[in-house]
């Protein structure tokens, strides 16, 4: 059995749900209760969740053979562009990650991202050799103090592991950064800039309080702050600016040293406000509730949505 996000199950024909945006990546989850204890995660060791959630999404279980067969059809039709498997840290999870990566590579042959708490370079190598096109080493928190408080593990050690892996497996390493854990915009963007400089794919998430977790009462990020980070993240990723072009006051992004017409051109396609991560990843409603604030648009923005997103940033850039 394997867990499948509700949206992915809908696209694969495993269940019917109302959806105004379908996932373009197949999101899968495997493993039992996690040995780690991240304060935001319903899969954490001390979480009171029943194990069926990751972020705010429900992940029902399905037969693995059926899921793999449906993935083949979804790839052939163009409905799914890649697969992304999140593994909890539990007994046998690493061997399971290798076997499932090899199966998807051999039977489906679609790009595959594996997110697992790998402790060393050799583990990353084994996952890539098994079939993973990307291995995600999630930082999540943007600085060492927050990382220790929320994840209980070494921030600098994980950054060093990312550097080692990038040198050996260029273009195959990803990370996650969650906005709203208590970091400043400056801290987040300096970390993001460092990751982009190493050609590490950055998945940008808005903190989402989930019932049963340690951080269930913490608020999600201010939309203005998130929009500013999105704008800078997009421009850093595409080498439109370097981090020294960002102006900060008390940790808040207040301006960008670039002509307004060039900023307008960079933002005109709206992609800065779409889901940021691996190619083909759109994570519909992973951080949002339908009808609520949209942090990461899972599709192209309409003209009024683009104008609103830029206005929400509070930056005098147009």
Backbone torsions as a table, in degrees:
resi	resn	phi	psi	omega
1	UNK	NA	152.1	177.9
2	UNK	-145.4	142.8	177.6
3	UNK	-83.2	143.0	-176.9
4	UNK	-131.9	133.2	179.1
5	UNK	-60.1	151.6	-176.8
6	UNK	-57.1	-41.5	179.4
7	UNK	-66.0	-40.8	177.3
8	UNK	-63.6	-42.9	178.5
9	UNK	-59.0	-36.8	178.1
10	UNK	-63.4	-47.8	-179.2
11	UNK	-64.6	-35.4	-178.8
12	UNK	-79.8	-3.9	179.0
13	UNK	80.0	21.8	-179.3
14	UNK	-90.9	-21.9	177.2
15	UNK	-158.2	160.2	179.2
16	UNK	-105.6	126.2	172.8
17	UNK	-138.0	159.3	173.5
18	UNK	-80.8	127.2	-177.4
19	UNK	-146.4	132.4	175.5
20	UNK	-100.9	0.3	175.1
21	UNK	-153.4	121.9	-179.7
22	UNK	-90.9	145.5	174.5
23	UNK	-66.2	143.3	176.8
24	UNK	-104.5	-1.4	170.1
25	UNK	-119.7	140.6	176.2
26	UNK	-83.3	114.0	-177.7
27	UNK	-97.4	119.8	-176.2
28	UNK	-123.1	152.8	-177.8
29	UNK	-137.7	133.5	-178.2
30	UNK	-139.2	147.8	176.7
31	UNK	116.7	165.9	177.9
32	UNK	-93.6	-167.9	179.7
33	UNK	-49.2	134.7	-172.9
34	UNK	-76.9	143.5	176.0
35	UNK	-74.0	-22.9	176.1
36	UNK	-77.0	167.3	-173.7
37	UNK	-135.1	46.4	-178.3
38	UNK	-61.4	130.9	-171.9
39	UNK	-64.7	-19.8	-177.3
40	UNK	-97.8	-5.8	-166.1
41	UNK	-104.4	127.1	177.2
42	UNK	-67.6	-15.2	176.9
43	UNK	-87.7	-2.4	-176.4
44	UNK	-61.4	156.6	-175.9
45	UNK	-53.8	-43.2	-176.2
46	UNK	-99.1	5.9	179.0
47	UNK	-65.6	147.1	178.3
48	UNK	-92.9	4.2	178.1
49	UNK	-67.0	155.2	-178.6
50	UNK	-80.5	3.6	178.2
51	UNK	93.5	1.8	-176.8
52	UNK	-95.5	-1.5	-177.1
53	UNK	-116.2	150.9	162.6
54	UNK	-138.1	125.9	-163.5
55	UNK	52.7	-136.8	-177.7
56	UNK	-95.0	4.4	-174.3
57	UNK	-89.9	141.1	173.3
58	UNK	-87.0	138.0	-177.8
59	UNK	-124.1	84.7	178.4
60	UNK	-68.4	158.4	-179.1
61	UNK	-92.9	143.4	176.8
62	UNK	-140.7	162.7	177.4
63	UNK	-65.2	129.6	-175.2
64	UNK	-60.6	-43.4	-179.4
65	UNK	-59.3	-42.4	179.6
66	UNK	-64.1	-43.1	180.0
67	UNK	-62.2	-45.0	-179.1
68	UNK	-62.8	-43.7	179.2
69	UNK	-62.6	-39.3	179.4
70	UNK	-72.0	-31.2	175.5
71	UNK	-63.0	-39.8	177.9
72	UNK	-57.4	-46.0	-179.0
73	UNK	-67.1	-39.8	-179.5
74	UNK	-66.2	-36.7	176.6
75	UNK	-67.5	-43.8	-178.5
76	UNK	-63.1	-35.1	-179.0
77	UNK	-82.6	-12.8	-177.3
78	UNK	87.9	3.7	-178.6
79	UNK	-70.8	-29.3	178.9
80	UNK	-124.1	133.0	-177.5
81	UNK	-100.6	-24.2	179.0
82	UNK	-159.6	171.5	173.6
83	UNK	-119.7	148.4	179.0
84	UNK	-135.7	118.7	-177.4
85	UNK	-114.2	122.9	175.1
86	UNK	-98.5	125.7	177.9
87	UNK	-111.6	132.3	171.0
88	UNK	-76.5	156.8	177.8
89	UNK	-86.4	105.4	-179.4
90	UNK	-151.6	175.2	-178.5
91	UNK	-57.7	125.3	176.9
92	UNK	82.6	2.6	-174.0
93	UNK	-67.0	-34.4	-178.0
94	UNK	-69.1	-45.9	178.5
95	UNK	-64.1	-37.1	177.5
96	UNK	-64.3	-40.0	178.7
97	UNK	-61.6	-43.4	179.6
98	UNK	-64.1	-44.2	-176.7
99	UNK	-68.4	-39.3	-179.8
100	UNK	-71.3	-37.0	175.6
101	UNK	-61.7	-43.7	179.7
102	UNK	-64.8	-39.1	-179.1
103	UNK	-66.1	-45.2	-180.0
104	UNK	-66.5	-39.1	177.2
105	UNK	-60.9	-46.8	-174.5
106	UNK	-77.0	-37.5	-173.5
107	UNK	-96.9	-29.3	-177.2
108	UNK	-109.1	-35.4	179.5
109	UNK	54.8	52.0	172.6
110	UNK	-119.4	154.6	177.2
111	UNK	-54.3	139.1	-173.1
112	UNK	-133.8	125.1	173.5
113	UNK	-103.2	133.7	177.9
114	UNK	-117.3	123.5	177.4
115	UNK	-110.8	110.6	-176.1
116	UNK	-150.7	144.8	-178.6
117	UNK	-74.4	75.0	-179.2
118	UNK	-74.2	133.5	-176.9
119	UNK	-88.8	-14.7	-175.2
120	UNK	-155.0	170.3	-177.1
121	UNK	-62.2	-39.7	-176.1
122	UNK	-63.5	-36.1	176.0
123	UNK	-63.9	-41.6	177.1
124	UNK	-62.2	-41.6	179.0
125	UNK	-60.3	-44.4	-178.8
126	UNK	-63.0	-38.8	178.7
127	UNK	-66.5	-41.1	179.1
128	UNK	-67.2	-42.0	178.0
129	UNK	-66.1	-28.8	178.8
130	UNK	-72.8	-28.1	179.6
131	UNK	148.1	-5.6	179.9
132	UNK	-71.9	128.4	175.2
133	UNK	-83.3	-21.9	174.1
134	UNK	-143.7	144.7	172.2
135	UNK	-117.3	127.0	-179.5
136	UNK	-97.6	123.6	175.1
137	UNK	-112.3	96.1	-168.4
138	UNK	-77.8	123.8	171.6
139	UNK	-84.7	-42.4	179.2
140	UNK	66.2	-71.6	179.8
141	UNK	-81.1	147.6	-169.4
142	UNK	-91.4	-4.1	176.6
143	UNK	-151.0	168.2	-171.6
144	UNK	-63.0	-43.4	-177.8
145	UNK	-63.2	-46.8	179.0
146	UNK	-64.3	-39.6	-179.5
147	UNK	-60.2	-43.0	179.5
148	UNK	-66.7	-40.2	-178.7
149	UNK	-68.3	-41.9	-168.9
150	UNK	-96.2	-34.4	-177.2
151	UNK	-109.7	-20.3	176.2
152	UNK	69.9	25.0	-179.1
153	UNK	-140.3	172.7	-171.5
154	UNK	-78.7	117.4	179.3
155	UNK	-68.4	-49.7	-177.1
156	UNK	-64.4	-37.9	178.2
157	UNK	-62.6	-39.3	-179.5
158	UNK	-70.0	-39.2	176.1
159	UNK	-62.6	-41.2	178.3
160	UNK	-63.5	-37.8	177.9
161	UNK	-64.4	-41.3	177.0
162	UNK	-59.2	-45.1	179.6
163	UNK	-60.1	-44.6	179.2
164	UNK	-61.5	-45.9	-177.7
165	UNK	-65.3	-40.0	179.8
166	UNK	-61.8	-39.5	-178.8
167	UNK	-65.7	-29.6	-178.6
168	UNK	-95.5	-30.6	-175.1
169	UNK	-129.6	63.0	-176.2
170	UNK	-58.9	137.9	178.7
171	UNK	78.5	6.7	-176.1
172	UNK	-121.8	9.2	-176.7
173	UNK	-117.7	136.9	178.1
174	UNK	-126.2	163.7	171.0
175	UNK	-144.2	169.6	176.5
176	UNK	-121.0	141.0	173.2
177	UNK	-128.7	125.3	-179.7
178	UNK	-102.6	125.2	178.6
179	UNK	-95.5	131.5	178.4
180	UNK	113.3	11.2	179.6
181	UNK	-88.1	-9.8	-178.3
182	UNK	127.8	0.8	178.6
183	UNK	-77.8	164.0	170.0
184	UNK	-90.2	162.0	176.6
185	UNK	-61.8	-35.7	179.6
186	UNK	-64.3	-44.8	178.4
187	UNK	-61.7	-44.7	-179.3
188	UNK	-62.8	-45.5	-174.2
189	UNK	-73.7	-30.5	175.7
190	UNK	-69.1	-36.8	174.9
191	UNK	-67.0	-45.9	179.9
192	UNK	-60.3	-42.2	178.5
193	UNK	-62.0	-39.6	178.3
194	UNK	-63.2	-41.7	178.7
195	UNK	-65.2	-45.5	179.3
196	UNK	-62.5	-35.4	-179.8
197	UNK	-63.5	-22.7	178.0
198	UNK	-98.0	6.1	-177.4
199	UNK	62.4	37.5	172.8
200	UNK	-92.3	128.0	177.2
201	UNK	-70.8	129.2	-177.0
202	UNK	-107.4	116.8	172.0
203	UNK	-88.9	117.8	-175.8
204	UNK	-98.7	124.3	-177.7
205	UNK	-122.5	148.4	169.4
206	UNK	-96.6	129.7	178.3
207	UNK	-54.2	133.2	-179.0
208	UNK	-124.8	113.9	177.8
209	UNK	-68.2	130.3	-178.7
210	UNK	-123.8	131.2	-179.2
211	UNK	-57.7	135.9	178.6
212	UNK	97.1	-9.8	179.0
213	UNK	-96.9	165.5	179.9
214	UNK	-61.8	-32.0	-175.7
215	UNK	-100.9	24.9	-174.7
216	UNK	-62.4	-24.1	-177.7
217	UNK	-97.2	-2.2	178.5
218	UNK	-78.5	144.9	-176.9
219	UNK	-82.4	150.4	172.7
220	UNK	-67.2	167.5	-175.9
221	UNK	-68.3	151.6	171.4
222	UNK	-59.3	134.3	-175.1
223	UNK	-63.2	-34.8	178.3
224	UNK	-62.7	-43.1	178.2
225	UNK	-62.9	-43.9	-179.2
226	UNK	-64.6	-40.0	179.1
227	UNK	-63.3	-39.5	179.3
228	UNK	-63.5	-42.2	178.0
229	UNK	-64.9	-41.2	178.2
230	UNK	-58.9	-46.4	-178.7
231	UNK	-60.2	-49.8	-178.3
232	UNK	-66.6	-40.1	178.4
233	UNK	-58.1	-46.3	-178.8
234	UNK	-63.0	-43.2	-176.9
235	UNK	-72.1	-32.5	174.6
236	UNK	-69.6	-44.2	-178.9
237	UNK	-58.3	-41.2	-176.1
238	UNK	-95.7	16.6	175.1
239	UNK	56.0	30.8	175.3
240	UNK	-76.6	-32.2	176.1
241	UNK	-138.3	167.2	167.6
242	UNK	-112.1	164.7	-172.6
243	UNK	-61.5	-25.8	179.8
244	UNK	-71.2	-8.4	177.1
245	UNK	-87.5	-3.2	179.7
246	UNK	-93.4	133.1	179.0
247	UNK	-105.7	132.1	-178.2
248	UNK	-125.4	146.5	169.8
249	UNK	-132.5	120.1	-177.9
250	UNK	52.9	38.8	176.3
251	UNK	85.0	-5.4	-178.4
252	UNK	-99.3	136.3	176.0
253	UNK	-71.5	120.1	-176.6
254	UNK	-113.1	-14.1	-179.4
255	UNK	-174.9	166.2	179.4
256	UNK	-129.3	127.5	-179.7
257	UNK	-79.9	79.5	178.3
258	UNK	-158.6	143.7	-179.3
259	UNK	-56.3	141.1	-176.6
260	UNK	-59.2	-36.5	-179.7
261	UNK	-66.3	-31.2	177.9
262	UNK	-73.8	-37.2	175.5
263	UNK	-64.2	-44.3	179.2
264	UNK	-59.3	-41.2	179.6
265	UNK	-64.8	-40.8	-178.5
266	UNK	-65.5	-34.1	-175.7
267	UNK	-93.5	-5.4	-170.3
268	UNK	-64.8	-25.0	-179.5
269	UNK	-85.1	-7.2	177.3
270	UNK	78.4	-2.6	-172.8
271	UNK	-68.6	-20.5	177.5
272	UNK	-58.6	-27.5	-174.2
273	UNK	-103.2	0.9	173.0
274	UNK	-82.4	167.4	179.5
275	UNK	-55.2	129.2	179.3
276	UNK	-103.2	130.0	179.3
277	UNK	170.4	-147.5	178.7
278	UNK	-67.9	158.6	177.1
279	UNK	-56.8	132.2	177.8
280	UNK	87.6	-1.1	-178.3
281	UNK	-91.7	122.7	177.9
282	UNK	-127.1	-11.1	171.9
283	UNK	38.3	60.2	-178.2
284	UNK	-57.3	125.3	173.4
285	UNK	58.5	27.2	175.2
286	UNK	-69.0	-38.7	178.9
287	UNK	-110.1	4.2	-172.7
288	UNK	-131.2	156.7	169.2
289	UNK	-104.8	138.3	177.7
290	UNK	-52.5	130.0	-178.6
291	UNK	89.6	-8.6	179.7
292	UNK	-99.3	-163.7	178.7
293	UNK	-65.9	128.8	177.0
294	UNK	-96.2	113.0	176.4
295	UNK	-83.0	-49.5	-178.5
296	UNK	-118.6	111.1	179.3
297	UNK	-71.3	130.3	-178.5
298	UNK	-87.4	9.7	-176.3
299	UNK	-154.5	174.9	177.3
300	UNK	-63.3	142.2	-178.4
301	UNK	-81.4	146.3	169.9
302	UNK	-77.7	163.1	-174.9
303	UNK	-60.0	-39.2	179.6
304	UNK	-71.0	-32.2	177.0
305	UNK	-68.2	-39.3	177.7
306	UNK	-63.2	-46.6	179.6
307	UNK	-60.5	-41.3	179.9
308	UNK	-65.1	-42.9	-178.5
309	UNK	-62.5	-42.0	178.8
310	UNK	-65.9	-42.0	178.1
311	UNK	-62.9	-40.4	-179.7
312	UNK	-60.2	-28.5	-178.5
313	UNK	-64.5	-25.1	-179.0
314	UNK	72.6	6.1	-179.5
315	UNK	-88.1	140.5	176.4
316	UNK	-87.2	79.0	-171.1
317	UNK	-120.8	-4.8	-179.2
318	UNK	-124.3	NA	NA
